[in-house]
């Protein structure tokens, strides 16, 4: 066993397969993909990477398998999937995921192509593991795949604790030790054992609080939207999408500075656009909430024309409708498996809070913010009160 010192879990013991996988180029690349992408522009200490997060997920998966009594070949495949679950991420992680999905049709957890005929695949086969089976588990397939990607997965357990640790906020702190110990399988589904409704609620609450204070902070959202627009222009300018996908964060930042300097240099220097509109969901027409990619770009062009500013000076940021994936977690209550949303009154309150916190953003350079705000109100059918001076 190879021991690795971790800031969250202390020492992590890597089995021989994991130790070899860690040394592959695909995994070493994760040292250069920040876990929280543009959030680090808000929380300076949030400089941790998907490399260390992946080690943490491997560690929690190993502990969960031990408590579940899963060993041998089945456990080996789960451990490999847990370790490799993030190698499909593009630069800046989730911030470029929509662009990559539109251009390739793949999500970050679809990694079959990264295991076929590669160093990672060779390590797996050399140790008697099936790369296709590992890739399926990364995508959440099968009962054991739920441990890697599902409502009660160890991925979520690690990133909440790790992100809270590195940002310095207390909201993501969860009892991951209890969560791991109380996992059970019922009829092929991963559940929490009897007496753990509150344990499941703690995961739900932690995610909701981290969403509000960290993951959806307005500065991170502005920077992320700018990064996505700049990345689209970079790919449109001739960078092959498969080359883009395998970039690290610093590769992308350099490329944007050279080829999309108006946005790239702003992101590098944290010279970000400002909020022209910041609108709650109840003030936004339904068709605007559900604009989609093409509708969003059309709205940006309309607003820019009306404000008489360059098209790249307007960014419309319409998040998907709020939802709480963790509410579908399964818990045993009086011997019966129930969804958390049916067993907890807290879910309803958190859903209401998520809806209240939802915001439509329209961003622009500070010099033209007022013009963009006025044009956006007209173009999107918004009340004047949703414009913001901050």
N, C-alpha and C positions, 0 to 999 in steps of 0.2 A: 504493500500500500504506500502511496505517495501522499504526504500530509501537506496541505496548503493552509496558511493562516488567512482567515477571513475576518473582516471588520464586524460582521453581524453574527456569524455562527461559530466564531473562534476557529478551531481546526476542522478542516474538511478532508476526509480520507478518500483518495481516488483509487479505484481498482485499476488493474493493468490496462483494461480497455479504455477507461476514461483518461488515464495518463497519456496514452498514445493519441487519443482523439484531441486532447488539449493542444498537442504539439502540431496539429495539421494547420496549414495556412488558412483554411476556412474558419477555424475556431480562433486562431490568433488574431484574425481580422476584427473580432469582437472587442479586442482591447481598444479599438479606435472608433467604436460606435458608442456614444454616450447613452446611458439608459434614459435620461430625461430630456434629451435633445434641447429644445429652446427653453425649457423650464430653468435651465442653469443661468439664463439671463435675468431671472428673478431671484433665485436662490444660489448664490455664488459657490457654495460648498457642494452643490449637486453635480459633481463631476465624475460620479461613478459610471461604470461601463456595463455593457451587456455581457462582457467576459465574466466579471465577478458575479453578476446576477445569475448567469447560467450555471456557474459552480454552486451557487446557493440553491438553485432549483434541483440540481443533481443531489445535493446533500439532503434536502427535505424529501425528495422522492425515495432515497435510500432508507431514510428513517420510516417513512410511511410503509414501504414494502415490508420492512422488518415487523412492524406492528400488525400488518395485515397477514403475515405468515406466507407471503409470496416470495419464492426463492428460485434458484436455478435459472434455466433459460428464460423463463418469463420475466423474472426480475432483471436479468441482464439487458433485455431489450428495452424495458421501461427506463432503466438508468441511462442507457445510451440516448433514448429519445429525450429525456429530461435535460441532459447535457447539451444536446444539439438543437433544442427547440427554437433558438433564435438565430441560427446561422443564415436563415433566409431573409433577414432584415436588410433593407437598403440603408443608405446613409441617413442619418438623423431618425432612424427607426420609423415610428408611426407617422411622423410628419411627411414622409414621402410615400407612404403606403398606398394612398388613393391613386397617385400618379402611376405608380408601378402596376397597380391592378388594372388601370385603364389601358395601359400600353402592353401588358403581357398576359392579362387574364389570370394572374397568380396572386395569391395572398402570401404573406411572409411564412406562414406555417405549411406551405406546400413545397416540400424540399426534396422530392424524388430526384429532380434533375441535379441536385447538389450531391447526391450520393451515388449516382450512376457513373462508374468509371473514374471516380475521383479518389484522392488520398483518403478522404473520410470513408468512402465506401470500401476501400481496400482494407482499412483498419478493421472495420466491422466484419467483413468476410474472413479476414485472417483469424479472427477470434470466434468464428462460427456463428456470427449474427447475420440476420437477413436485413439488408438495407431497406428493402421495400416495407418490411414489417415495422422497422424503426420509423420510417417516414410516415406510415399510416398512423402510428401512435402520436407523433408530433401533431398531426392533424386531428387528434382526438378520437380516432376510430377504436371501437371495441371497448370493453369494460375497463381494461387497464389504461387505455388511451385517455380516459376521463381524468386520470390522475395527473396527466401532463397538460391536457387542454379540456377544461370543463368548468362547471360552476364551483366546484370545490378543489380546483387544481392547485398544485404546489407552486406553480408559476405565480399566481396571484398572492399566495401567502408570502413568498419571498419578496416580491417587488414592493408590496405595501410596507413591510418592515424596513427594507433596505432604503426605499425612497424617503421614508420618515426619518430614518437615521441620518441620511446625508443632507437632507434639506434642513434638519433641525426642528421640524414640527412634530408634535406628539400625536397627531391624529391617525397615523397609519399603524400605530402600535397595537398589535394583536397577539393573542396567546397562540402562536403558531405551534408550540409544543403540544398543547391540548388538541388543537385542530387535527394535527397529524395522528395523535394517539387515538382519537375518537372516530377515525374513518373506518367504514365498514362497507362490504358489498352485500346488497340485497337484490336478488334476481338480476344480477349483472349490472346493477346501477350503484354508483358510489354515493353513500349516504353518511350522515353523522349519526352516531349511536344515540340511544335513548338518553334524555336529559340534556340535550345540547342545543335547544332552540336558541338560548342566549349566546352560545358559542357561535352559532351561525349568524345571529344578529350582529355580533361584534365585527365580523368580516364585512357585513353589509354596511354597517355604520362607518367603519374605517374607510371603505372605498368612497362612500358618499362625502365624507369630510375631506378626504384627499382630493377628490374631484373639485370641490369648491375652493379649496385654498391653494392647491398645487397644480394639478393636471390641467385645470381650465382657467388658470389665472389669465387675466386679460392681456398682460404683456406677452406671455408665452403664446397666446392665441394669435396676437398680431404678428409676432415674429414667425410663427409657424405658417401663417397664411402667406406672408411675404416669401418665405422659403419655398413653399409649394409653387407659387407663381413663377419665381425665379428658376426653379428646377424645370418647370414646363418649358420655359423659354430656352433653357440650356439644351434639352432634348430636341426641341424643335429646331435648334440651331445646328443640329447634326451629331450630337453625342449619342451613340447607339444605346438603346435602352438597357441592353444586357451589360454594357460597360458601366452605365449609370448605377445599376442595381448593385454591382460589386464594389462601388466606391466606399471609402471610409468617410467619416465626417470631414476630416481635414481636406481630403481630395475634392469633395464637393465645394467646400468653402473657397478653395483656391480657384477651381474652375469657374465658380460664379463671379469671383472678383475679376477674372480675366475676360469672361464672355458675357456676363450680365451685370456689369459693374454698378449700375444705378441701384439695384436691389442688393447684390452681393456685398458690396462695401458697406451699405447701411446695416445689414445683418451682422457683419463682422465687427462693426464699431458700435453696435447697439443704438444706432440712429434710426429709430423705428417710426413707422407711421403712427398717427394718433387716431383715437376713436372719434369719428364724425357722428356715428349713430351707435347707440347701445340700447337695444329694444327688447323688452320682455315678451314672452311668447303671446300673451293676451293682446298685445298691441300690434302684432304682426299678422297680416292676412295669411290664410292657410296656404294659398298658392306660393307665397314667398317662403314660408317655412319649408315647403317641399320643392324648392326650386330645382335641385339637382345640379349636375355639373354644367350642362349646356345653358340652363336657365340662369345660373349664377353668372356665367361669363357674359351672357346677353345683357343682364341687368347692369353689370359693370360698364359695359360699353354705353348703354343708355344714360347712365348717371354721368359718365365722363363727357359725353356729348352735351348733355344739358348744362353741366358745370363749366364747359369749355376748358377742360383740362386734358392732358394726355391720357390715353386709356390705361397706361400702367400706373397712374396716380390713384386709381380706385380699386379697392379690394372689398368684395362682399363675402362675408363669412357667416354662412347659415348652417349651424350644426344640425346633425340628425336629431329627431325628436328624442327627448330624454327617456332612457329606459334603464332598468336595474337588472342586469343579467343574473346577479347573485340571488335574486328573489326566487329563482327557480331551483335553488339548492334543495336537496332532499334531506329531511331529518326524520328520525323515528320518534313518534309521539304515541304513547300508550300502545306500543307494539306495532303501530301502523306507519308505513312510510308516507310522509306528506311533503308537499312543496312548502318551502319556508313562507311564501306569500299567503298560504292558507293557514299557517300555524302561528303567524306573528302579526300583531297589530302595528308593529313598528314599520313594516314594509309600506303600508299605506301612507304613513307620515313622511317617510323618506321619498316616496314617489312624488308627493305634493311639493316637498322641498326641492327636488330635482327640477320639477316644472317651474317653480318660482325662480330658480337660479338660471334658467336657460336665457340666453341673450343672442339676438341677431346683431352682428357687428358690421359696420361699414367703416373702413379705414382709409386714411389719406395722409399725405405729407402735411405737416402743420400749416404751411403757408397757404394751402388751398382747402383746409378743413371746412371752413364755413360754407364755401361754395358747394363742396361735395355734400355736406349735410343737407343743405336746402334742396339740392337736386335729388338726393336719395329719398327724402320725405315724399316728394312728388312722384318719383318714378316707382316707388315701392308701395305707395298708398299708406304711409305711416303718419301717426300723429306728430305734430311739431315737437312735443315734449320729449321725444326719444333722442334728440340730438344732445350731445354732451360736450362741455368745454374742457374735459380732462383728457 
